[in-house]
Amino acid sequence: PQESEVASIVSFPINRLLTAEIVDTKDLQVRNIMLKDVPYYKLNQHVLWGATAMITSEIVELINRAKENL
């Protein structure tokens, strides 16, 4: 991983992603812009946000679609 972009590597069971209580939103200021309701994942003491959270949400969506087709 790119050290300047990765604080740590988080390992957890994939089914943990499917629990709604780990997803939350918050307002975030980036430079002069206030972003409203930015989604993030809470995994124990770790927080996944930004591009990692977006990619994670896409994976969750794919898993949920696959489960519907079983």
N, CA, C and O of each residue as an XYZ file, in Angstrom:
280
protein
N       0.820     -1.213      0.000
C       0.000      0.000      0.000
C       0.856      1.266      0.000
O       2.001      1.257      0.451
N       0.288      2.336     -0.505
C       0.951      3.635     -0.501
C       0.937      4.173      0.929
O      -0.126      4.504      1.453
N       2.107      4.263      1.566
C       2.180      4.650      2.979
C       1.534      5.999      3.274
O       0.973      6.184      4.354
N       1.599      6.934      2.348
C       1.018      8.255      2.600
C      -0.509      8.246      2.552
O      -1.143      9.208      2.984
N      -1.108      7.167      2.030
C      -2.564      7.102      1.911
C      -3.209      6.034      2.780
O      -4.434      6.007      2.904
N      -2.423      5.160      3.383
C      -2.968      4.053      4.173
C      -2.455      4.153      5.600
O      -1.256      4.032      5.850
N      -3.378      4.376      6.538
C      -2.991      4.463      7.949
C      -2.758      3.080      8.529
O      -1.842      2.882      9.327
N      -3.591      2.117      8.125
C      -3.443      0.743      8.601
C      -4.250     -0.182      7.700
O      -5.105      0.257      6.931
N      -3.959     -1.459      7.813
C      -4.712     -2.478      7.092
C      -5.663     -3.116      8.088
O      -5.247     -3.575      9.151
N      -6.945     -3.143      7.739
C      -7.987     -3.638      8.635
C      -8.491     -4.976      8.108
O      -8.797     -5.116      6.924
N      -8.573     -5.944      8.995
C      -9.068     -7.270      8.633
C     -10.317     -7.573      9.459
O     -10.340     -7.345     10.668
N     -11.357     -8.089      8.797
C     -12.609     -8.412      9.483
C     -13.407     -9.363      8.600
O     -13.161     -9.440      7.396
N     -14.362    -10.091      9.185
C     -15.200    -10.992      8.385
C     -16.066    -10.195      7.401
O     -16.610     -9.149      7.754
N     -16.190    -10.687      6.184
C     -16.937     -9.970      5.146
C     -18.393     -9.740      5.540
O     -18.979     -8.725      5.165
N     -18.984    -10.669      6.291
C     -20.390    -10.493      6.675
C     -20.584     -9.313      7.625
O     -21.708     -8.846      7.808
N     -19.517     -8.835      8.222
C     -19.594     -7.642      9.090
C     -20.007     -6.416      8.280
O     -20.667     -5.517      8.801
N     -19.617     -6.380      7.006
C     -19.985     -5.256      6.138
C     -21.481     -5.174      5.890
O     -22.000     -4.108      5.557
N     -22.174     -6.287      6.049
C     -23.591     -6.345      5.711
C     -24.493     -5.884      6.845
O     -25.716     -5.896      6.703
N     -23.913     -5.479      7.963
C     -24.713     -5.004      9.091
C     -24.851     -3.485      9.011
O     -23.858     -2.760      8.944
N     -26.084     -3.023      9.020
C     -26.369     -1.596      8.813
C     -25.781     -0.709      9.901
O     -25.484      0.458      9.642
N     -25.607     -1.234     11.116
C     -25.153     -0.366     12.207
C     -23.702      0.097     12.067
O     -23.268      0.964     12.826
N     -22.947     -0.449     11.130
C     -21.568      0.020     10.966
C     -21.471      1.188      9.989
O     -20.404      1.786      9.849
N     -22.574      1.522      9.310
C     -22.568      2.626      8.348
C     -23.190      3.855      8.996
O     -24.241      3.774      9.633
N     -22.527      4.989      8.824
C     -23.049      6.238      9.372
C     -22.655      7.366      8.427
O     -21.920      7.145      7.465
N     -23.136      8.562      8.695
C     -22.759      9.732      7.901
C     -22.378     10.871      8.834
O     -22.791     10.910      9.994
N     -21.593     11.786      8.313
C     -21.264     12.998      9.064
C     -20.945     14.106      8.080
O     -20.628     13.850      6.919
N     -21.031     15.334      8.551
C     -20.637     16.483      7.748
C     -19.122     16.620      7.843
O     -18.532     16.412      8.903
N     -18.503     16.972      6.725
C     -17.051     17.024      6.663
C     -16.632     18.260      5.886
O     -17.133     18.509      4.789
N     -15.713     19.036      6.451
C     -15.205     20.204      5.746
C     -13.882     19.849      5.090
O     -12.946     19.393      5.747
N     -13.821     20.067      3.778
C     -12.605     19.840      3.005
C     -12.239     21.171      2.371
O     -12.933     21.672      1.485
N     -11.146     21.726      2.840
C     -10.730     23.068      2.447
C     -11.865     24.057      2.720
O     -12.251     24.238      3.874
N     -12.404     24.695      1.688
C     -13.481     25.682      1.889
C     -14.865     25.111      1.629
O     -15.844     25.856      1.603
N     -14.963     23.809      1.438
C     -16.237     23.190      1.060
C     -16.767     22.332      2.200
O     -16.041     21.504      2.751
N     -18.039     22.534      2.554
C     -18.690     21.701      3.564
C     -19.462     20.601      2.846
O     -20.390     20.879      2.086
N     -19.082     19.374      3.086
C     -19.767     18.219      2.505
C     -20.763     17.689      3.525
O     -20.409     17.472      4.684
N     -21.993     17.481      3.105
C     -23.060     17.019      4.003
C     -23.264     15.517      3.851
O     -23.193     14.972      2.750
N     -23.517     14.867      4.967
C     -23.875     13.445      4.987
C     -22.877     12.559      4.240
O     -23.265     11.760      3.388
N     -21.612     12.704      4.558
C     -20.568     11.872      3.958
C     -20.614     10.499      4.630
O     -20.477     10.411      5.851
N     -20.805      9.419      3.848
C     -20.896      8.092      4.462
C     -19.528      7.563      4.895
O     -18.505      7.845      4.271
N     -19.541      6.797      5.970
C     -18.330      6.112      6.415
C     -18.718      4.833      7.140
O     -19.858      4.680      7.578
N     -17.766      3.915      7.265
C     -17.972      2.636      7.942
C     -17.196      2.634      9.248
O     -16.022      3.002      9.283
N     -17.859      2.218     10.322
C     -17.211      2.094     11.636
C     -16.922      0.611     11.879
O     -17.846     -0.191     12.016
N     -15.657      0.257     11.930
C     -15.243     -1.126     12.174
C     -14.342     -1.145     13.397
O     -13.137     -0.907     13.310
N     -14.954     -1.435     14.535
C     -14.250     -1.378     15.819
C     -13.657      0.012     15.989
O     -14.397      0.996     15.960
N     -12.353      0.123     16.164
C     -11.740      1.442     16.355
C     -11.322      2.086     15.029
O     -10.725      3.163     15.031
N     -11.625      1.443     13.906
C     -11.227      1.947     12.591
C     -12.404      2.615     11.882
O     -13.563      2.266     12.109
N     -12.090      3.573     11.027
C     -13.092      4.246     10.208
C     -12.650      4.154      8.752
O     -11.526      4.519      8.405
N     -13.559      3.656      7.902
C     -13.311      3.637      6.458
C     -14.123      4.770      5.854
O     -15.333      4.838      6.070
N     -13.492      5.652      5.110
C     -14.213      6.747      4.492
C     -13.572      7.072      3.157
O     -12.601      6.425      2.763
N     -14.093      8.051      2.465
C     -13.544      8.466      1.177
C     -13.682      7.383      0.125
O     -14.692      6.682      0.067
N     -12.661      7.250     -0.706
C     -12.693      6.265     -1.789
C     -12.837      4.851     -1.251
O     -13.505      4.020     -1.867
N     -12.219      4.565     -0.109
C     -12.330      3.230      0.488
C     -13.774      2.927      0.852
O     -14.246      1.814      0.616
N     -14.479      3.884      1.418
C     -15.890      3.682      1.767
C     -16.743      3.521      0.512
O     -17.673      2.714      0.500
N     -16.444      4.271     -0.534
C     -17.217      4.147     -1.774
C     -17.027      2.765     -2.400
O     -17.994      2.135     -2.831
N     -15.790      2.300     -2.448
C     -15.511      0.968     -2.987
C     -16.182     -0.093     -2.126
O     -16.757     -1.049     -2.645
N     -16.109      0.077     -0.819
C     -16.737     -0.865      0.110
C     -18.243     -0.916     -0.115
O     -18.829     -1.999     -0.115
N     -18.875      0.235     -0.307
C     -20.325      0.247     -0.522
C     -20.694     -0.457     -1.823
O     -21.746     -1.091     -1.901
N     -19.849     -0.355     -2.843
C     -20.094     -1.073     -4.096
C     -19.996     -2.585     -3.881
O     -20.800     -3.342     -4.425
N     -19.024     -3.019     -3.099
C     -18.882     -4.445     -2.787
C     -20.104     -4.942     -2.029
O     -20.627     -6.016     -2.325
N     -20.559     -4.168     -1.059
C     -21.752     -4.537     -0.285
C     -22.957     -4.662     -1.213
O     -23.744     -5.600     -1.082
N     -23.105     -3.734     -2.140
C     -24.222     -3.783     -3.089
C     -24.159     -5.048     -3.943
O     -25.184     -5.691     -4.168
N     -22.982     -5.408     -4.414
C     -22.830     -6.631     -5.209
C     -23.176     -7.874     -4.396
O     -23.833     -8.784     -4.902
N     -22.745     -7.916     -3.157
C     -23.056     -9.055     -2.285
C     -24.561     -9.145     -2.060
O     -25.135    -10.231     -2.139
N     -25.200     -8.018     -1.781
C     -26.649     -8.021     -1.548
C     -27.423     -8.464     -2.787
O     -28.405     -9.198     -2.670
N     -26.995     -8.030     -3.965
C     -27.651     -8.469     -5.202
C     -27.484     -9.971     -5.403
O     -28.428    -10.660     -5.788
N     -26.287    -10.472     -5.143
C     -26.027    -11.909     -5.293
C     -26.888    -12.715     -4.326
O     -27.408    -13.771     -4.687
N     -27.039    -12.219     -3.103
C     -27.869    -12.917     -2.113
C     -29.326    -12.976     -2.558
O     -30.006    -13.974     -2.318
N     -29.810    -11.920     -3.200
C     -31.194    -11.891     -3.683
C     -31.434    -12.931     -4.773
O     -32.543    -13.443     -4.917
N     -30.391    -13.238     -5.538
C     -30.522    -14.172     -6.656
C     -30.278    -15.622     -6.269
O     -30.309    -16.498     -7.134
N     -30.041    -15.894     -5.012
C     -29.813    -17.283     -4.583
C     -31.109    -18.034     -4.456
O     -31.107    -19.214     -4.105
